[in-house]
Amino acid sequence: MPERSRIRVAAAVLCDGDRVLITQRPAGKAHAGQWEFPGGKIETGEPPLAALDRELREELGIAPASCRPLISLSHSYPEFDVELQFFLVTAWSGGLQAMEGQAMKWVSRARLHDEDILPADKPVLQALNLPTELLITPPCDDEDSWLASLAISLASTSAASPLLQLRQPQLSPRDYEGLVRRLLDQHGVRPEHLILNGPPQLLDTFPEVAGIHLPAAEAARPSGRPVAEGKLLSIAVHDDTELDQAIRLDADLLLISPVKPTLSHPEMQAIGWKGFSGMARNAGRPSYALGGMTPADADVAWEYGGQGVAGIRGFWKS
């Protein structure tokens, strides 16, 4: 069997406030008529940022002035494989115009799902709507102290709208549900930022929250996606076998760990940033680095293809 061709691409997600720029593939090209994020092929030996700068000048007449990695992934088309590195571009110089006569338009983030986006570009839609930090709660032993620490921790995060995963395996189902209700009704936790940790049926009780993180026993079940579209499905993965299972379950976001050695799981060998990068790029969906992380590690996670960082100790403020 002949070896499949592999193309490396750098693409820009240009954001002007809540608006995102997409361009249409012209007639005569593969997938003509579909919409994509502007960019193009990375030449042999060319750094991705240099390729991005060149492609944006050629296609749109602009040069990126403020950008960072957003998500890196692999995608297989029938004809070839493609490795894509997307950059979030929030400032640029030059007059934006269609240099090659291509159709282009600004679309709000909320309406991007209504567009006929190229399959390889679709994970970007989820990445755009997820924050760079995910705080996982430690056990709630003294409720007053724990709630005070939670408020401080949420206020201290550098992300504008961090996700909060309520992990409390020591609580009974009844006590867990009671804590969820107190967070939502009495302590100002916004439901769209809250991910519960437990069986999918929790979403029947709390349909207003963002989604669910499946415990290991639930995630290992060989079934289809256990939650409805529109709700976030989060799964932790530690190796390629668990990664494959998370993909089969159509997870929306992954927690890949342990990137660094951790006190909570000293018996587990850290996969390092290289190991994280390999799984994140193969995941095809936003992935958070977990294990020994602090908010200061977000820049490194972006460079290795991650959405951001997640953690307990490194994010929790007493």
CORNORTA-V397491 format. One record per residue. PHI is phi in whole degrees, -180 to 180 (none if undefined). OMEGA is omega as a letter, one per 40 degrees, with the letter a starting at -180 (* if undefined). BURIAL is b if it has 24 or more other C-alpha atoms within 12 Angstrom, else e. Layout:
[[PHI | OMEGA | BURIAL] [PHI | OMEGA | BURIAL]]
This chain:
[[none | a | e] [-66 | i | e] [-69 | a | e] [-71 | i | e] [-75 | a | e] [-128 | a | e] [-116 | i | e] [-104 | a | b] [-131 | i | b] [-112 | a | b] [-135 | a | b] [-111 | i | b] [-104 | a | b] [-81 | a | b] [-118 | i | b] [-120 | a | e] [66 | a | e] [-89 | a | e] [-94 | i | e] [-126 | a | b] [-90 | i | b] [-128 | i | b] [-124 | a | b] [-103 | i | b] [-72 | a | b] [-77 | i | e] [-60 | i | e] [96 | i | e] [-102 | i | e] [-58 | i | e] [60 | i | e] [-57 | i | e] [93 | i | e] [-81 | a | b] [-102 | a | b] [-149 | i | b] [-92 | a | b] [-63 | a | b] [160 | a | b] [-177 | a | b] [-68 | i | b] [-87 | a | b] [-73 | a | e] [-56 | i | e] [80 | a | e] [-91 | i | e] [-63 | a | e] [-56 | a | b] [-67 | i | b] [-67 | i | b] [-65 | i | b] [-62 | i | b] [-60 | a | b] [-63 | a | b] [-66 | a | b] [-69 | i | b] [-66 | a | b] [-72 | a | e] [-87 | a | b] [-124 | i | b] [71 | a | e] [-128 | i | b] [-126 | a | b] [-65 | i | b] [-111 | i | e] [-141 | a | e] [-154 | i | b] [-149 | i | b] [-61 | i | b] [-108 | i | b] [-160 | i | b] [-122 | a | b] [-158 | i | b] [-115 | i | b] [-146 | i | b] [-112 | i | e] [-94 | i | e] [-57 | a | e] [-90 | a | e] [-164 | i | e] [-106 | a | e] [-134 | i | b] [-107 | a | b] [-115 | i | b] [-121 | a | b] [-97 | i | b] [-119 | i | b] [-85 | a | b] [-112 | a | b] [-114 | i | b] [-153 | a | e] [-155 | i | b] [-114 | a | e] [102 | i | e] [-89 | a | e] [-65 | i | b] [-155 | a | e] [-82 | a | e] [-67 | a | e] [-110 | i | e] [75 | a | e] [-76 | i | b] [-73 | i | b] [-149 | a | b] [-161 | i | b] [-94 | a | b] [-133 | i | b] [-67 | a | e] [-57 | a | b] [-67 | a | e] [-101 | a | e] [-60 | a | b] [-65 | a | e] [-84 | a | e] [-90 | i | b] [-84 | a | e] [-83 | i | b] [-52 | a | b] [-55 | a | b] [-66 | a | b] [-92 | a | b] [-63 | i | b] [-59 | i | b] [-61 | a | b] [-61 | i | b] [-71 | a | b] [-61 | a | b] [-65 | a | b] [-100 | i | b] [-108 | i | b] [-77 | a | b] [-91 | a | b] [-129 | i | b] [-133 | a | b] [-95 | i | b] [-108 | a | b] [-79 | i | b] [-78 | i | b] [-59 | i | b] [-94 | i | b] [-95 | i | e] [-108 | a | e] [-62 | a | e] [-62 | i | e] [-65 | a | e] [-64 | i | e] [-66 | i | b] [-64 | i | e] [-67 | i | b] [-62 | a | b] [-62 | i | b] [-65 | a | e] [-64 | i | b] [-67 | a | b] [-73 | a | e] [-88 | a | e] [-66 | i | b] [-83 | i | e] [-77 | a | b] [-65 | a | e] [-139 | a | e] [-67 | i | b] [-82 | i | b] [-122 | i | b] [-100 | a | b] [-87 | i | b] [-104 | a | b] [-143 | a | b] [-65 | a | e] [-80 | a | e] [-87 | i | e] [-69 | i | e] [-53 | a | e] [-66 | a | e] [-68 | i | e] [-63 | i | b] [-63 | i | b] [-65 | i | e] [-67 | i | b] [-58 | a | b] [-65 | i | b] [-66 | i | e] [-62 | a | b] [-77 | a | e] [-90 | a | e] [-118 | a | e] [-123 | i | e] [71 | i | e] [-73 | a | b] [-77 | a | e] [-60 | a | b] [-71 | i | b] [-108 | a | b] [-106 | i | b] [-113 | i | b] [-84 | i | b] [-121 | a | b] [162 | a | b] [-69 | a | b] [-59 | a | b] [-63 | i | e] [-59 | a | b] [-71 | i | b] [-70 | a | e] [-81 | a | e] [-127 | a | b] [-69 | a | b] [-82 | a | b] [-77 | a | b] [-69 | a | b] [172 | a | b] [-136 | i | b] [-105 | a | b] [-81 | i | b] [-61 | a | b] [-56 | a | e] [-64 | i | e] [-70 | a | b] [-68 | a | b] [-80 | a | b] [-69 | a | e] [-81 | i | e] [-117 | i | e] [-79 | a | e] [-55 | a | b] [-90 | i | b] [-129 | a | b] [-72 | i | e] [-61 | a | e] [98 | i | e] [-108 | a | b] [-73 | i | b] [-114 | a | b] [-110 | i | b] [-141 | i | b] [-90 | i | b] [-132 | a | b] [-125 | a | b] [-156 | a | b] [-67 | i | e] [-65 | i | e] [-68 | i | b] [-63 | i | b] [-61 | i | b] [-67 | i | b] [-63 | i | b] [-67 | i | b] [-62 | i | e] [-82 | i | b] [60 | i | b] [-63 | i | b] [-88 | i | b] [-148 | a | b] [-121 | i | b] [-111 | a | b] [-99 | a | b] [-154 | e | b] [-87 | i | b] [-71 | i | b] [-120 | i | b] [-59 | a | e] [-129 | i | b] [-72 | a | e] [-74 | i | e] [-135 | a | e] [-65 | a | e] [-78 | a | e] [-91 | i | e] [-79 | a | e] [-67 | a | b] [-87 | i | b] [73 | a | b] [-67 | i | b] [-66 | i | e] [-64 | i | b] [-60 | a | b] [-60 | a | b] [-61 | i | b] [-71 | a | b] [-63 | a | b] [-70 | i | b] [-84 | a | b] [-70 | a | b] [70 | a | b] [-162 | a | b] [-58 | a | b] [-133 | i | b] [-104 | i | b] [-79 | a | b] [-133 | i | b] [109 | a | b] [74 | a | b] [-88 | i | b] [-132 | i | b] [-56 | a | b] [-67 | a | e] [-85 | a | b] [-60 | a | b] [-58 | i | b] [-68 | i | b] [-59 | i | b] [-61 | a | b] [-63 | a | b] [-99 | i | b] [91 | a | b] [-92 | i | b] [-74 | a | b] [169 | a | b] [-130 | i | b] [-135 | i | b] [178 | i | b] [-111 | a | b] [-59 | a | b] [-72 | a | b] [-120 | a | b] [-89 | a | b] [-111 | i | b] [-79 | * | e]]
